[in-house]
Amino acid sequence: CNVIGTAGGTGATIEFAGEAIESLSMEARMSISNMAIEAGARAGIIAPDEVTFEYLKGRPMCPSGEEWDKAVEYWKTLKTDEGATFDKTVVIESKDIAPTVTWGTSPQDAIPVSGIIPRIDEEGHDEARQAAVARSLDYIGLEGGTQIEGTPIEKVFIGSCTNGRIEDIREVAAIAIGRKVADGVHAMVVPGSGLVKHQAEMEGLDKILIEAGFDWREPGCSMCLAMNPDKLKPQERCASTSNRNFEGRQGGGGRTHLMSPSMAAAAAVSGGIADVRKFPYLGTEEEDPRTRNVDVRSNVFTTESYVSPGAVISPPAPYLASQGEAAAAGGPAGLPKFNVLTGVAAPLDIQNIDTDMIIPKEFLKTIQRAGLGFAAFAELRYENAEEVATIGADVAKNIPDFVLNKPGYENTQILIAGDNFGCGSSREHAPWSINDMGIRCIISTSFADIFYNNCINNGMLPVTLPRDQIQLLLEDAGTPGTEITVDLENSKVIRPNGDEFSFEIDAFKKHCLLNGLDKIGLTLDKEDKIIAFEKERSENYPWLDGASLKVPEKIKMYPGAGIWDKVAA
């Protein structure tokens, strides 16, 4: 457990390889790649092979005939060459991976289900890590040095886009056969999509689960995001297959333990965190849901045809022509320039501040950048964050101990933060809200890649410095009203006593911030090159045009989908 950690992939793309990866279904591969973001990585990739090609073949917008053959031939060349050199190689023996569960409030806070919850003063914990462990244990309501197995739970959530696949529901059904959900436990199963729900019901999995006492639900985010009534109450403990376990992720004050679908099913029937290896299959070989339909494609398109919704991506029209001469000549960039910033600095020394903590999901119902300053750090900032999300800032009840609520920090412009700031989901609302409350610079030891780039794209400067320098800045910022200077042109942070810390930043990103250049303006400057590239791509890789040029007039979908109007086949 915790071999890579929440920041182990920062600045990199993670390629997953090996026999264990090659044996996975396409759905499982997509889940693993998707979750590379939880290691701070820019992306996760797995080499295409026959599993990939079989999954794609015959699907809408995929090439066919000669183009399919050419596409497969090209895709086969994408595999990493033997002997290729990586910046870092991590080897994990899959046979050594025990069923795993999280004990804290970060995906890296994981141990084997038979393991012991870490103590605050565990060997190897520095001061910052000790503070993070103490905060996690206090929130999650557990004690270091005790066993995680047997911890009672009140809720079970099996679902999410990552763990609501048909193969997941089959595993859960296999545990459910011959068993009942424990008294006092509400266990919900939420399929990952309408197609998955339909297929599960075709296989009779819903009946198995309902018979065992599980709550069979409609597909959706449900308790994974907790934006609707499916949310945990304060101090309610949940065995969850969600993607993340940050504070408040599944409801304010809710306690989330991440685990696999089969582990969550074992928790449901036992009433506590349990080792799935102690729950053997109780049904017959013929009715085993894990093997009975193993060869059935999980995204079935059947014989009924429906009118297509049209192109997913419309072929681009000449944009500048409709924008007038000012736009054609370049026009204003639209971002404030960042050169030298001198402003009040505030300390927020918490490790792994994730985007859920920066702006809770209740505030994500807008696409407007302005006006979100009141939402930044809402669950740390307000006693009634959910009420503020519903009614507005006028009803806010400040938490006096939160640093940005203290006298002297009202006009904070620079935030001195703990390690791995901005991890978690990629919501751009996070930098929007911080920027809107007046903070234009964040200084930390490290940032999640997507959050870092989102800051740059919004005219904000994320600065990376070593921990010892961060510690000195935290001490400076601990005095209310203290001002720090950030000089982007000379790449320096200047303390109140005149000491200077140099930082590194990509030359192009620096140029964009200094000149207030945004992505739209930069893209429009290269419109001719983009058009030329797309033309060349269409000639050399025609199968990539499917999303815009090859959408079928009719598309096959399972009966009763209710998505498009039905037509004669």
C-alpha positions in Angstrom: 0.0 0.0 0.0 1.0 3.6 -0.6 3.9 2.7 -2.9 3.2 5.7 -5.2 1.2 8.0 -3.0 -1.0 11.0 -3.9 1.9 13.0 -5.4 4.1 10.2 -6.8 3.0 10.8 -10.4 3.2 14.6 -10.3 4.7 15.9 -13.5 4.5 12.5 -15.2 2.3 10.2 -17.2 1.9 6.7 -15.7 2.1 3.7 -18.0 0.6 0.6 -16.5 2.0 -2.6 -17.8 2.7 -6.3 -17.0 0.8 -9.6 -17.0 -1.7 -8.5 -14.4 -2.7 -5.4 -16.4 -2.8 -7.3 -19.7 -5.3 -9.8 -18.1 -7.8 -7.0 -17.2 -10.9 -6.2 -19.1 -11.1 -2.9 -21.1 -13.4 -1.4 -18.4 -10.9 -2.2 -15.7 -8.1 -0.7 -17.7 -10.1 2.5 -18.2 -10.8 2.7 -14.4 -7.1 2.3 -13.6 -6.1 4.9 -16.1 -8.7 7.3 -14.9 -7.5 7.0 -11.3 -3.9 8.0 -12.2 -5.0 11.5 -11.3 -5.1 10.4 -7.7 -1.3 9.9 -7.9 -1.0 13.4 -9.2 -0.3 12.2 -12.8 -1.2 14.0 -16.0 -2.6 10.8 -17.5 -2.6 7.1 -17.2 -2.0 4.9 -20.2 -2.1 1.2 -21.1 -0.8 -0.2 -24.4 -3.5 -1.2 -26.9 -3.8 -4.9 -27.6 -6.4 -7.5 -28.8 -8.5 -6.7 -25.8 -8.6 -3.1 -26.9 -9.4 -3.9 -30.5 -12.1 -6.3 -29.7 -13.7 -3.8 -27.4 -13.7 -1.1 -30.1 -14.7 -3.2 -33.1 -18.2 -2.5 -34.5 -19.0 0.4 -32.2 -20.5 3.6 -33.4 -18.0 6.0 -35.0 -15.3 3.3 -35.2 -13.7 2.7 -38.6 -14.6 -0.3 -40.6 -13.3 -2.3 -43.5 -9.9 -1.2 -44.9 -9.8 1.8 -42.5 -10.3 -0.5 -39.5 -7.3 -2.6 -40.7 -5.1 0.5 -41.1 -6.2 1.8 -37.7 -5.3 -1.5 -35.9 -2.0 -1.6 -37.7 -1.2 1.9 -36.5 -2.5 1.3 -33.0 -0.2 -1.7 -32.6 2.8 0.6 -33.1 1.9 2.6 -30.0 3.2 0.0 -27.5 6.3 1.1 -25.6 9.4 -0.4 -27.1 11.3 -3.1 -25.2 14.1 -1.6 -23.2 12.5 1.9 -23.1 13.8 4.1 -20.3 11.4 5.6 -17.8 12.1 8.4 -15.3 10.9 6.0 -12.6 9.8 2.4 -12.6 7.6 0.9 -9.8 7.2 -2.9 -9.7 4.4 -4.4 -7.7 3.7 -8.1 -7.5 0.0 -8.5 -7.8 0.1 -11.7 -5.8 1.3 -9.6 -2.8 -1.7 -7.2 -2.9 -4.1 -8.0 -0.1 -7.6 -6.6 -0.1 -7.1 -3.0 0.7 -9.1 -0.3 2.6 -8.5 3.3 3.5 -8.2 4.5 7.1 -8.0 8.2 6.6 -9.0 11.1 4.4 -6.7 10.7 1.4 -6.5 7.8 -1.2 -3.0 7.2 0.0 -4.1 6.5 3.5 -4.5 2.8 2.7 -3.6 -0.5 4.5 -4.4 -4.2 4.0 -7.7 -5.1 5.6 -5.8 -7.2 8.1 -3.4 -4.3 8.9 -3.0 -1.8 11.7 -4.1 1.8 11.5 -0.9 4.0 11.6 -0.1 5.9 14.8 0.6 9.7 14.6 4.2 9.2 15.7 4.8 6.3 13.3 8.5 5.9 12.3 9.2 8.0 9.2 6.5 10.5 9.9 7.9 14.1 9.7 6.1 16.9 11.5 3.9 17.7 8.5 2.9 14.1 8.1 2.2 13.7 11.8 -0.2 16.7 11.6 -1.9 15.2 8.6 -2.3 11.8 10.3 -3.7 13.4 13.4 -6.2 15.4 11.4 -7.3 12.3 9.4 -7.7 10.2 12.5 -9.7 12.9 14.3 -12.0 13.3 11.3 -12.4 9.6 10.6 -13.0 8.8 14.3 -10.4 6.0 14.6 -7.4 5.4 16.8 -3.9 4.7 15.6 -2.4 1.3 16.5 -5.8 -0.5 16.2 -7.1 -3.0 13.6 -9.2 -1.7 10.8 -11.0 -5.0 10.3 -14.3 -5.2 12.2 -14.9 -1.4 12.3 -18.7 -1.0 12.3 -20.3 0.7 9.3 -23.8 2.2 8.8 -23.8 2.7 5.0 -22.4 0.9 1.9 -22.1 2.6 -1.4 -21.3 0.4 -4.4 -21.1 2.4 -7.6 -19.3 5.4 -9.3 -18.1 5.7 -12.8 -15.0 3.8 -11.7 -16.5 0.9 -9.8 -20.0 0.6 -11.2 -19.1 -1.7 -14.1 -21.0 -4.9 -15.0 -18.1 -7.0 -13.7 -18.2 -5.1 -10.4 -21.9 -5.9 -10.0 -21.3 -9.5 -10.8 -18.7 -9.7 -8.0 -21.1 -8.1 -5.6 -23.9 -10.5 -6.6 -21.6 -13.4 -6.0 -21.1 -12.3 -2.4 -24.8 -11.6 -2.0 -26.0 -15.1 -3.0 -27.0 -17.0 0.1 -26.5 -14.0 2.4 -28.4 -10.9 3.7 -27.4 -7.3 4.4 -26.7 -6.9 8.1 -29.3 -5.2 10.3 -28.8 -1.5 10.6 -26.9 -1.2 7.3 -28.2 0.6 4.2 -26.4 -0.9 1.2 -27.0 0.7 -2.1 -25.8 -0.5 -5.5 -25.7 2.2 -8.2 -24.8 1.0 -11.8 -22.3 3.1 -13.6 -24.5 3.7 -16.6 -27.9 2.9 -18.1 -26.3 0.3 -20.3 -24.7 -1.4 -17.2 -28.1 -1.3 -15.4 -29.9 -2.8 -18.4 -27.4 -5.6 -18.8 -27.3 -6.4 -15.0 -31.1 -6.7 -15.1 -30.9 -8.9 -18.2 -28.5 -11.2 -16.2 -30.8 -11.2 -13.2 -28.2 -9.5 -10.9 -30.8 -7.0 -9.6 -33.0 -9.8 -8.3 -30.1 -11.4 -6.5 -29.1 -8.1 -4.8 -32.7 -7.2 -3.9 -33.3 -10.6 -2.4 -30.2 -10.1 -0.2 -31.4 -6.7 1.0 -29.4 -4.4 -1.2 -31.0 -1.2 -2.5 -30.9 -1.4 -6.4 -30.7 2.1 -7.7 -30.9 4.1 -10.9 -27.5 5.0 -12.5 -25.9 8.3 -11.6 -23.3 9.9 -9.3 -25.3 9.2 -6.2 -23.3 9.1 -3.0 -20.0 9.2 -4.8 -20.4 13.0 -5.2 -23.3 13.5 -2.7 -24.9 16.4 -4.5 -28.4 15.0 -4.1 -30.0 13.5 -1.0 -27.7 10.4 -1.3 -25.2 11.6 1.3 -23.7 10.7 4.6 -24.7 12.4 7.8 -22.0 13.7 10.1 -20.0 10.9 11.7 -21.8 8.3 9.6 -19.4 5.6 8.4 -19.5 4.2 4.9 -17.8 1.3 3.1 -17.5 2.9 -0.4 -16.3 2.2 -3.9 -16.2 5.9 -4.7 -13.1 7.4 -6.2 -12.1 9.6 -3.3 -12.3 9.8 0.5 -11.5 13.4 1.2 -13.2 15.2 4.1 -16.9 15.8 3.3 -16.6 14.0 -0.1 -19.8 11.9 0.6 -21.5 14.4 2.9 -20.3 16.9 5.5 -18.7 15.1 8.4 -19.2 11.7 6.7 -16.5 9.0 7.1 -15.6 7.2 4.0 -13.5 4.0 3.7 -12.6 3.2 0.1 -12.5 -0.4 -0.9 -13.3 -2.7 -3.9 -16.9 -3.7 -4.8 -16.5 -7.2 -3.4 -15.0 -5.8 -0.2 -17.9 -3.4 0.1 -20.3 -6.3 -0.4 -18.6 -8.2 2.4 -18.9 -5.1 4.7 -22.6 -4.9 3.8 -23.4 -8.5 4.9 -21.1 -8.5 8.0 -22.0 -5.0 9.3 -18.4 -3.9 9.4 -15.1 -3.6 7.5 -14.4 -7.2 6.5 -11.9 -9.4 4.6 -13.7 -10.6 1.5 -11.4 -13.7 1.5 -13.4 -14.9 4.5 -16.7 -14.9 2.4 -16.6 -17.8 0.0 -19.1 -18.1 -2.8 -22.2 -20.0 -1.6 -24.1 -20.6 -4.9 -23.8 -23.3 -7.5 -21.2 -23.3 -10.3 -24.0 -23.0 -12.9 -25.5 -19.8 -11.4 -22.2 -18.1 -10.6 -22.7 -14.5 -11.9 -18.9 -14.0 -12.3 -18.5 -16.7 -14.9 -22.0 -17.2 -16.4 -21.8 -14.2 -18.7 -18.1 -13.5 -18.7 -17.9 -13.4 -22.5 -20.8 -11.0 -23.0 -19.7 -7.6 -24.1 -20.4 -5.1 -21.3 -21.6 -2.3 -23.6 -24.2 -4.1 -25.7 -25.7 -2.4 -28.7 -28.7 -4.4 -29.9 -30.8 -4.6 -33.0 -33.1 -1.6 -32.6 -32.0 1.6 -34.4 -32.5 5.2 -33.3 -31.9 8.6 -34.9 -28.4 9.7 -34.1 -28.0 12.9 -32.2 -25.5 14.2 -34.8 -21.9 15.1 -34.6 -20.3 15.0 -31.2 -17.8 17.6 -32.4 -18.9 19.9 -35.2 -16.3 20.6 -37.9 -14.8 24.0 -36.9 -16.0 27.1 -38.7 -13.6 29.9 -39.3 -13.8 31.6 -35.9 -12.1 34.9 -36.6 -14.4 35.8 -39.5 -17.3 36.2 -37.1 -15.3 38.1 -34.5 -14.6 41.3 -36.4 -11.4 43.1 -37.2 -10.4 43.6 -33.6 -10.4 39.8 -32.9 -8.6 39.2 -36.2 -5.9 41.6 -35.2 -5.4 40.0 -31.8 -7.7 41.9 -29.5 -7.3 42.1 -25.7 -6.1 39.0 -24.0 -8.7 39.1 -21.2 -6.3 38.0 -18.3 -4.7 40.4 -15.8 -0.9 40.5 -16.2 1.1 39.0 -13.4 4.5 40.7 -12.7 5.3 41.6 -9.1 2.7 40.9 -6.3 3.2 42.2 -2.8 0.3 41.2 -0.5 -0.8 39.7 2.8 0.1 36.0 3.1 -1.9 33.4 5.0 -0.7 30.0 6.3 -2.7 26.9 5.5 -0.4 24.1 6.3 -2.6 21.1 5.6 -1.3 18.2 3.4 -3.3 17.1 0.4 -5.8 19.9 0.2 -8.0 18.6 -2.5 -10.3 20.3 -4.9 -13.3 19.1 -2.9 -11.9 20.9 0.1 -11.2 24.0 -2.0 -14.7 24.2 -3.4 -17.3 21.6 -2.3 -19.5 20.0 -5.0 -22.6 22.0 -3.9 -21.1 25.1 -5.5 -20.4 23.5 -8.9 -23.7 24.3 -10.5 -22.4 27.4 -12.4 -20.1 27.9 -15.3 -19.5 31.5 -14.4 -15.9 32.2 -13.2 -16.9 35.4 -11.2 -18.7 35.3 -7.9 -17.3 32.1 -6.4 -15.0 33.7 -3.9 -17.5 33.1 -1.0 -17.4 29.4 -1.9 -13.7 28.9 -1.5 -12.8 26.5 1.4 -16.5 26.6 2.4 -16.4 23.5 4.7 -13.3 24.9 6.5 -14.6 28.4 6.5 -18.3 28.1 7.5 -20.2 26.2 10.2 -23.2 25.9 7.7 -21.5 25.3 4.4 -24.5 23.4 2.9 -26.8 26.3 3.8 -24.4 28.8 2.3 -24.4 26.7 -0.9 -28.2 26.7 -1.0 -29.0 30.3 0.1 -25.8 32.3 -0.4 -23.1 34.1 1.6 -25.6 36.2 3.5 -26.4 33.4 5.9 -22.8 32.3 6.4 -21.6 31.6 10.0 -17.9 31.8 10.0 -15.6 29.4 11.9 -13.5 31.8 13.9 -10.4 29.5 14.0 -10.1 29.2 10.2 -7.2 31.4 9.1 -8.9 33.4 6.4 -11.6 34.3 8.9 -9.1 35.8 11.4 -8.4 39.5 11.7 -5.5 40.6 9.6 -6.1 38.0 6.8 -9.2 39.7 5.2 -7.2 40.8 2.2 -5.0 37.8 1.7 -3.4 37.6 -1.8 -0.8 34.9 -1.2 -1.5 31.5 0.3 1.3 29.4 1.9 0.0 25.9 1.7 0.8 22.3 2.7 2.2 19.6 0.4 0.4 18.4 -2.7 -2.1 21.3 -3.0 -5.0 20.9 -5.4 -5.1 17.1 -5.6 -8.2 15.2 -6.4 -10.8 15.9 -9.1 -10.0 18.3 -12.0 -12.7 20.9 -11.3 -11.7 24.3 -12.7 -14.0 25.9 -10.2 -11.2 25.4 -7.6 -8.9 28.1 -9.0 -11.9 30.2 -10.0 -13.0 30.4 -6.4 -9.6 31.1 -4.9 -8.9 33.8 -7.5 -12.3 35.4 -6.9 -11.6 35.8 -3.2 -8.4 37.8 -4.1 -5.7 35.1 -3.8 -3.5 35.3 -6.9 -0.5 33.3 -5.7 -0.2 29.9 -3.9 3.1 28.7 -2.6 3.6 25.0 -1.8 6.1 22.1 -2.0 4.0 20.5 -4.8 0.8 20.8 -6.8 -1.4 18.3 -8.6 -0.6 18.8 -12.3 -4.2 19.6 -13.5 -4.7 22.2 -10.7 -1.3 23.8 -11.5 -2.2 24.2 -15.1 -5.7 25.5 -14.3 -4.1 28.2 -12.1 -1.9 29.3 -15.0 -4.8 29.4 -17.3 -6.7 31.7 -15.0 -3.8 34.1 -14.5 -2.7 32.8 -11.1 0.8 31.9 -10.1 1.5 28.5 -8.3 5.0 28.6 -6.9 6.9 25.4 -5.8 9.6 25.7 -3.1 11.4 23.2 -0.8 9.8 22.3 2.5 12.4 24.2 4.6 11.7 27.4 2.7 7.9 26.8 3.0 8.4 26.4 6.7 10.0 29.9 7.0 7.2 31.4 4.9 4.6 29.7 7.1 6.3 31.3 10.1 6.2 34.7 8.4 2.6 34.3 7.4 1.7 33.3 11.0 1.8 36.9 12.0 -1.5 38.5 10.7 -1.1 41.2 8.1 2.4 40.1 7.1 3.2 40.9 3.4 5.4 38.8 1.1 6.5 39.8 -2.4 6.4 37.4 -5.4 8.5 38.7 -8.3 7.6 36.6 -11.3 9.9 38.3 -13.8 12.9 37.5 -11.6 11.4 34.2 -10.3 11.9 35.2 -6.6 9.8 35.1 -3.4 11.0 37.8 -1.0 10.4 37.5 2.7 9.7 40.5 5.0 13.3 40.5 6.2 14.6 40.7 2.6 15.6 37.0 2.2 15.0 35.8 -1.3 13.9 32.3 -2.5 14.3 31.5 -6.2 11.7 29.3 -7.9 11.5 27.6 -11.3 8.7 28.0 -13.8 8.3 26.9 -17.4 9.4 29.7 -19.7 6.3 29.6 -21.8 3.9 29.7 -18.8 5.9 32.6 -17.4 5.6 34.4 -20.7 1.8 33.9 -20.7 1.4 35.2 -17.1 3.6 38.2 -17.6 1.7 39.2 -20.7 -1.8 38.2 -19.7 -2.2 35.6 -22.5 -5.1 33.1 -22.2 -5.6 29.8 -24.1 -8.2 31.1 -26.4 -6.0 34.0 -27.6 -3.0 31.7 -28.0 -5.1 29.2 -30.0 -6.6 31.8 -32.3 -3.1 33.0 -33.1 -2.3 29.6 -34.5 -5.6 29.0 -36.4 -3.9 28.5 -39.8 -1.5 25.9 -38.4 -4.4 24.1 -36.6 -6.4 23.9 -39.8 -3.4 22.6 -41.7 -2.7 20.0 -39.1 -6.3 18.8 -39.1 -6.2 18.5 -42.9 -3.0 16.4 -42.7 -4.4 14.3 -39.9 -7.5 13.5 -41.9 -5.3 12.3 -44.8 -2.9 10.2 -42.7 -5.2 9.0 -39.9 -8.8 9.1 -41.3 -10.2 6.9 -38.5 -9.8 9.8 -36.1 -12.5 11.8 -37.9 -15.3 9.7 -36.5 -16.4 12.1 -33.9 -17.1 15.0 -36.3 -17.5 13.5 -39.8 -18.6 9.9 -39.5 -21.5 9.9 -37.1 -24.1 7.4 -38.4 -27.5 8.6 -39.3 -28.9 5.7 -37.2 -27.4 4.3 -34.1 -28.1 1.0 -32.4 -29.1 1.1 -28.7 -30.7 -1.2 -26.2 -34.5 -1.2 -26.1 -36.1 1.4 -23.8 -33.1 3.7 -23.6 -35.3 6.7 -24.2 -32.4 8.7 -25.5 -33.2 9.2 -29.2 -36.3 8.8 -31.3 -36.8 5.3 -32.5 -36.9 4.7 -36.3 -37.4 1.7 -38.5 -34.2 -0.4 -38.6 
